[in-house]
Amino acid sequence: MLSKTRTISSYLHNHTWHTNPETHLQMKSISSLKVVWRKDQKLDQAIENDKQYKLCARVVKEVLNEPGQKIPLRYLEKRRERLRLRTKVTTFIGKNPGLFDIYYDRIKPKTERVQFLRVSDRLRLFLEQEKRIHMENEPLIVSKLCKLLMMAKNKVVSADKLVDVKREFAFPNDFMANLVPKYPQYFRLVGAPGEGKSFLELVEWNPEFAKSVIEKRAEEESSLTGIRVRPNFDHKLPQGFLLKKEMREWIRDWMELDYISPYEDVSNLDQASPEMEKRTVGVFHELLSLSLFKRVPVPILGKFCDEYRFSNAFPNVFTRHSGLFYVSQKGGIKTAVLREAYKDDQLIDRDPLLQIQDKFVELLEEGWRESAEQLRLQREEVKKNVEVMAVRNEE
């Protein structure tokens, strides 16, 4: 995708308008600007690539959350719709051996023994590897958590909301209970998570964390060229993507506005101003950059409207800035994707915490190879038996 794109600035350079940027920005209402959504098959494929992994991860999480990390098979069967599991649980287990062991036990004393699922030894080994990777990357996790608070209004975010997005940013399952207390210089937890009235506050502002990806990139370019590079977004339009004249003019003038860091105080900005739009785009860019896959479901982002000063119409920002973002509708869920993070359907710069996914995929693939080998041996046995029967019939 990136190899077949062109920047909006180069696109706009080939067109001429006689419009004063300042008056134009003031006259045009942001809400009146419309961009038609267009499907991006390669970015949709990026989401499709992780489909099986995420399905298996959901089922594993369901079992891990059970007391003793075990569950009657029929109980899990009743949760298929919520888990978006299209096959029977027994079929799923057969296709993904190595995740669980099946054994018989009683749900209550003196009742019939029924099938239970429990975590396999191989899955327990993976969980130990996951814990090790989290520990090795703890400074990265702490910086991500600080950044989420530093961008927020009053530097406070609901603890329950942060727990809800732990998978998007690869936070450990127990980060609120075990990691947060280790860093009192950064975090203060008010209330008890899970009760709906708990908050995580930033204690100390770390200037090193207050630089966005955009600002760091500008600094790196300045260091390489010896010329001061102005921080700004790298808009790139997919091949064949056309913008109406009105939208081209607005983006051209909007791009000329100074970049506003997502870590700046913007309480004085008008919510409907182009400057606030610049800041909002900066926040979305930073949030997606911090996320594990450089993409986040739009409904999850919507949970943080109050903390990050998003308007109710915030999803329109993604289509309005199609050179920066793509909204996939794969799987019936709108997902905001950071275009610059992908080349075709593959991530360019991988988050170190993606090692966890790599290890889990290795576990799955090992099970798939075993399953395929067992199926091959069964077919050979059937074929051999048929041949033996044919020989006997001839005799």
N, C-alpha and C positions, 0 to 999 in steps of 0.2 A: 504494500500500500504506500509506504513512504517513498519508495523508489519511483512511483508513478504519480507523484503529487506535485503541486505547484503552490508557492506561497501566495497568500492573498495580496501581499504588498506588490509582488510582481504582476499579479493579475490586474490590480488596480492601476498600475503604472501605465498600462496600455489604454486607459480610458481617461478622459479629461472632463472635469466639471468646474464650473465657475461658482463655487460656493464657499462662503466663509466658514471654516470649521466651527468656530465658537457659536455663531448664530445658528448654524445648521443643527448642532447638537442640542441647542436650547429649543429649537422649533419642533424637532421630530420627537414624538413620544415613543419611548422605548417599547411600550406595550403594543404600539400600532405596527411594529416591524415584524413581519412574518417570514419564516423560511420553511419551505416544504421539506418534510422528512424524507430521506432517501435511504434505502437499504444498503448496508455495507456487508457483503457476503463474507469477506475475510475476517472482519471483526466479530461477526456472528459466529464464524467457525471457531474463533478463539474461545468463545463461551461454550460452544458445543464440545470442544476438546476436553473440557474439565467436567463434563456432565456425569460420566460414570464414577469418577473420583469423588465428586461431591455427593452423589447418591450413597455410595458406600460410607462416606464420612458421616452422613446423617444417621444411618442405621447404627454405626459404631457408637456415635455419641448417645443415641437412645439407650443402648445397652449399658454403656458406661455410667449413665445417670441413675441406673437402677440400684437399689440396695444390694451390696455384694457383687455388683456388676454381673448379674444374671437375671434372666426373665423367662417365664413360661412362653413357649413358642406361640401359643394361641393368643396370648396378650399382645405380642408384637404384630401378629396377623391382623388384629383389630385396628392397629394404628397405620396400616398401609396407606390409607388416603392422606393422612397428615404427613407421612414421610415421602409422599409422591412415589410410592413403590408400586409399579404396574403389574408385577408378577407376584405369585405366592411367596411367602417367606422361605419355604423349603426350596423353591426354585432359585431364589436369590442366593441362598447359602450354597447350593450346588454349583452355581456359576462363579461364586467367589469363595472357594475353599481357602482355609487358612485364617479366616477372620474369627470364626467361632467354633466351639465344640458343642455337639448335641449330646445331652445325657438325660437320664430319667430321674425324676424326683417328685415329691408330693408338694402341692401348693399349701395344703393344710394337713395336720396329722390325721391319720386314718382315712385319707382320701386316696383315690386311684393315682398311681404314678403316671405323670405326663412328661412330654418332652420339654426340656429347658435348653436355653442357650447361655453359654458363658464365653468369656474372652479366651481365645486360644493362646498357647504359649508364644506363638510367633507374633501375635498382636501385642502381647505384653512386652515383648522385646522391642517392638516399634515404639510403644509408649515410653519406654526408657530412653530410646534414642531421641524422641520428641522432647523429653525433659532436658536432656543434655544440650540439644540445639538451642532451646530457650535460654538456658543458663549461659551458654557461650555468647549469645546475642542480647544479653540483658541490657547493656548500655544503649543499644539501638531501640529496644522496646521502651525504655525509660524516656528516651528523647522523643519518640513518637507520642507517648502519653502526655509529655510536657507540651509538645506542640499543639495537640488537640485542645489543651486547656488555654494555652497562650493566645490562640485565635478566637477563643470564646468571649462573649460579653461578660464582663466582671471576672473573667478567668475562672469560671465555675461551670461544670457540666454535671448533669444528672449521672450518678453512679450506675443506676440501672440501665441507662442508655449506653453507657460505655461497655457494660457487660454484654449488652445486646449486639454490639459491633465487634466483639473480640475476635471473631473469625475473620472479619474483613481486614483487620490490621495484624493478625497473627499473634494476639496477646495470649498468654497461657490461660487455661481455664480458671486457675485460682489466683489470677494476678491481683484482684482486689483484696484478697485475704492475705496473700503471702508477699507479693512484690511491693505493693503500695506502702506497707508499714516499714519496709527496709529503707525507704528514702523520705524521711520526715522533712528533709531540707527542701524537697520539691512538692510533696503531696500532703494534704490534710483531708481525711475522710470524715464527713459530717453525717451522722445517722447510720442506719444499718441497710446495706443493699438488699433489695428484695421486698422492701416495705413501701417503695414508691416515693419516699421522702428523704433520700440520701443523696449527697452531693460530694463530688471530688473537687477540691479547691487547689489552686496553684499557690504554693507558699513563697517560692523564690523564682524570680525572672532570670533565666540564663540567656545572656546575649548570643551565645553560640548557637542556641536553638532557634533564635529569632530571625534566621535567614531562610527565605523560601528557596525552592528549587530554581525558580526563575532568577533570583538574585545571585545564587551560587554560580549558575551557568554564565551570567554576565561577568562575574568576577574572574572566572576561569578563562573566558575569552579575552578579557582585558589583559590578563597575565600573559597569555600566549602571544597576543598581537602588539602589546605595548600601547594600545589605544583604548581609551575609556569606552566601554560598551554600555549602552543604555539598557537597563532591564526591560524586557517586554516579552509578550507572548509570541510563540512561533506558530502562527496560523498556517495550516496547509490544507488545501482543498483536494479531495479525491478527484481522480481523473474523470472528466465529464460532468463535474458538479458545477452548475451555473447559479449565479446570484442575480436577482433583479437589480436594476440600476439604483433604486432607492436604498437597497440593503448594502450595495457596494459602497455607496457614498457614506453611509452611516458608519460602516466598519472602518473605512479609510480614516475618517475623522476621529473615531473612537480610539483607533490604534495610536494616534498621535498624542493622546492624553498620557500624562505621566503614569507609570506603573505605581500602584498602591499596594504595599505589602499586606498580606493577610494578617500580619502581626501588629499592624498599626491600629491606633485608636481612631475609630471612624464615627464616634457618637455625634459629631457635628455635621455629618454628611446627610443630605436629603436622600431618603430611601429611593426616590424615583429619578435621581440624577445619573448622568453618564458616569460620573466619578464613582458612585456607589456600585454601578454595574461593573466597573473596572475592578473594584475591590471584591465583589461577589465572585466574579470569574476567577480572581486570584485565589480565593478561599477554596473554590471547587477544584482548581488545578492542584493546589497543595494537598487537599484531602485525598484526591485520587492518586497523587504521587506517593503519599504515605501508605496507601493501601497495598495489600499484598499483591493483588493482580492488576493494579492500576485501573480498577473498575469497581463500582459500588452500585447496588440496586438503588434506584431513585427513591423508593419508599423509605429505605433506611436513611438516606440523606435528609428526607423530609422530617424525620424525628428531631432534627437539630435546627429547625427554623428559628426558634427563639434564641438559642445559644449563639448562632452564627449570623443572626440578623437577615435570614433569607425571607423574601416575600412569599406570599402564598402561591404566586405564579412562578416560583423559581425553576420548575422543569423547563420553561421556555428558554432559559438561558442556554441550555445545551444545544437546542436546535438553532437558536439565534447565532451561536458561535460554532457552527458546524466545522470550521477549520481547526477547532481545538478539541471538540468533543463529538462523540457519537452515542446516540441512544439506541441500544439494541432492544428488540422486543422478543428475543429468543426465550422460549419457555414460558411465554405469557407474563413475564416480569420485565419491566423497563429497567435497563441497566445503563448507567452513565459510564462511558469508556473514554480514557485519555488517549487520543489518537497518536500523539508523538511517542507513546510508550511501546507501540507495536510496529513491527515490520511484517506485513501480511497478517498471519494469525498467531505470530510468536512474539513474546515479550523481548524487548531489546536489552534492557538492564534489569536483571532479576534480583529481587529482594533476597538477602541472605537467608531469611526465614522460609523461603521456598524449599530449602533442603528438607523440611518436614514433609511437604507434599511429595518430593522425590522419593523419600524413604517409604512413604505409604504406597505410592504407585509401584515401587519395587516389590512390596509385599503382595499387592494385588496381582501383578504380572507373574510372580512366582506361583501363585495359586492357579492362575489361568493356564500356565504351562502344564502344571500337574493335571488339571482337569482335561486339557486337550490330549495329553499322553494317555490318561485312563480311557478316554473315549476311543482313541486309536487302538489301544490294546483290546478293548471290548469288540470293536468292529473286526479286528483280525481274528479274534476267537470265534465270532459268529461266522465269518467267512470260512474259517478252518472247519467248523462243525458242519457247515453246508456241504463243503467239498467231501468230507468223510461220509456224510449221508448219501451223497450222489454216488460215490464209489460202491457203497454197500448195496444200493439199489441196482446198480449195474451187475453186481455179482449174483 
